[in-house]
Amino acid sequence: MSEALARAAEAVLAGGVIAYPTETVYGLGCLPDNEAALRRLIAIKGRDADKGFILLAATIEQLMPYTAELDSEAWQRIATPQARATTWTVPAATGISPLLTGGRSRIAVRITQHAPTRDLCRSVGSALVSTSANFSGEAPVKRADALPLELVEQLDYLLEGPCGDDPRPSRIIDLETGRILRR
């Protein structure tokens, strides 16, 4: 494990909020079970708490605590790599923070195919919250040096690295209906 990855994992495990590269853009993240970190992430971003978040994970097992029970066919679909980054909405587990779902009954999840993000999830042993690393209403960025300084100063760590090649955010599809929620 690189020193930068170890420091990012340490910051997350200590309850911090970090910026990190994803398949599409730089993301902001924290542990999904840390209510204080979730609230802090919302405040840093200047985001409405009712929007909810995407959870990124390296494995199905990292997502299971946050979803209602899904059958093996559903998990296989979620875990199968797509032509581009694809997030799935599925029924949320009971008892998780409404900040993760925006108070809705569904949660957005993705098994990441991006090696740096996958390594980070493995290092913390958990799924990670993911939202674009920008102030609400601003354009997302693909490079660490393009992140607003005012945002970076509020973070516990900035994990530098390459984002994936796709210039678009992940598409979001409802797993049950197949309805595309974001192209």
Residue pairs with C-beta under 8 A, 6 or more apart in sequence:
1 9
1 119
1 123
4 159
4 160
4 161
5 116
5 119
5 120
5 123
5 159
6 123
7 157
7 159
8 18
8 20
8 120
8 123
8 157
8 159
9 120
9 123
9 124
10 157
11 18
11 156
11 157
12 18
12 29
12 30
12 31
12 120
12 124
12 128
12 157
13 31
13 124
14 156
15 30
15 31
15 34
15 36
15 37
16 30
16 37
16 155
16 156
16 157
17 28
17 29
17 30
17 37
17 40
17 41
17 44
17 154
17 155
17 156
18 28
18 29
18 30
18 155
18 156
18 157
18 158
18 159
19 26
19 27
19 28
19 29
19 133
19 144
19 147
19 151
19 152
19 155
19 157
19 158
19 159
20 26
20 27
20 29
20 116
20 117
20 120
20 128
20 159
20 161
21 27
21 114
21 116
21 117
21 144
21 159
21 160
21 161
21 162
21 163
21 164
22 56
22 85
22 112
22 114
22 117
22 130
22 163
22 164
23 85
23 112
23 113
23 114
23 117
23 163
23 164
23 166
23 170
24 85
24 140
24 142
24 163
24 164
24 166
24 167
24 168
24 169
24 170
25 132
25 133
25 140
25 141
25 142
25 163
25 169
26 132
26 133
26 134
26 140
26 141
26 142
26 143
26 144
26 146
26 147
26 163
27 56
27 117
27 130
27 131
27 132
27 133
28 41
28 44
28 45
28 129
28 130
28 131
28 132
28 133
28 155
29 41
29 56
29 128
29 129
29 130
29 131
30 37
30 38
30 40
30 41
30 128
30 129
31 37
31 124
31 126
31 128
31 129
32 38
32 53
32 55
32 66
32 96
32 97
32 100
32 126
32 127
32 128
32 129
33 97
33 126
35 97
35 99
37 129
38 53
38 97
38 99
38 100
38 129
39 99
41 129
41 131
42 48
42 49
42 99
44 151
44 154
44 155
45 131
45 134
45 135
45 136
45 151
46 135
46 136
46 137
47 131
47 136
48 136
49 99
49 102
50 102
50 103
51 102
52 99
52 100
52 101
52 102
52 103
52 104
52 107
52 108
53 99
53 100
53 108
53 129
53 130
53 131
54 87
54 108
54 109
54 110
54 129
54 130
54 131
54 170
54 172
55 63
55 66
55 100
55 107
55 108
55 109
55 110
55 127
55 128
55 129
55 130
56 110
56 112
56 117
56 121
56 127
56 128
56 130
57 63
57 109
57 110
57 111
57 112
57 121
57 126
57 127
57 128
58 111
58 112
58 117
58 118
58 119
58 121
58 122
59 111
59 121
60 75
60 78
60 79
60 111
62 121
62 125
62 126
62 127
63 78
63 109
63 111
63 127
65 93
65 96
65 127
66 92
66 93
66 96
66 100
66 107
66 109
66 127
67 90
67 91
67 92
67 93
67 107
67 109
68 90
68 91
68 92
68 93
68 94
70 78
70 90
70 91
74 90
74 175
77 88
77 175
78 88
78 90
78 109
78 110
78 111
78 175
79 111
81 113
84 166
84 168
84 170
84 171
85 110
85 112
85 113
85 114
85 164
85 166
85 169
85 170
85 171
86 110
86 170
86 171
86 172
86 173
87 108
87 109
87 110
87 170
87 171
87 172
87 173
87 182
88 108
88 109
88 110
88 172
88 173
88 174
88 175
89 106
89 107
89 108
89 109
89 172
89 173
89 174
89 175
89 181
90 106
90 107
90 109
90 175
90 176
91 105
91 106
91 107
92 100
92 101
92 104
92 105
92 106
92 107
93 107
96 107
100 107
100 129
101 107
106 174
108 172
109 127
110 130
110 170
112 118
112 121
113 164
114 163
114 164
116 159
116 161
116 162
117 128
120 128
120 159
121 127
121 128
132 140
132 169
133 140
133 141
133 147
133 151
134 140
134 141
134 147
134 148
134 151
135 148
135 150
135 151
138 148
140 169
141 147
142 163
142 167
143 163
144 158
144 160
144 161
147 158
152 158
168 183
169 182
170 182
171 180
171 182
171 183
172 180
172 181
172 182
173 179
173 180
173 181
174 181
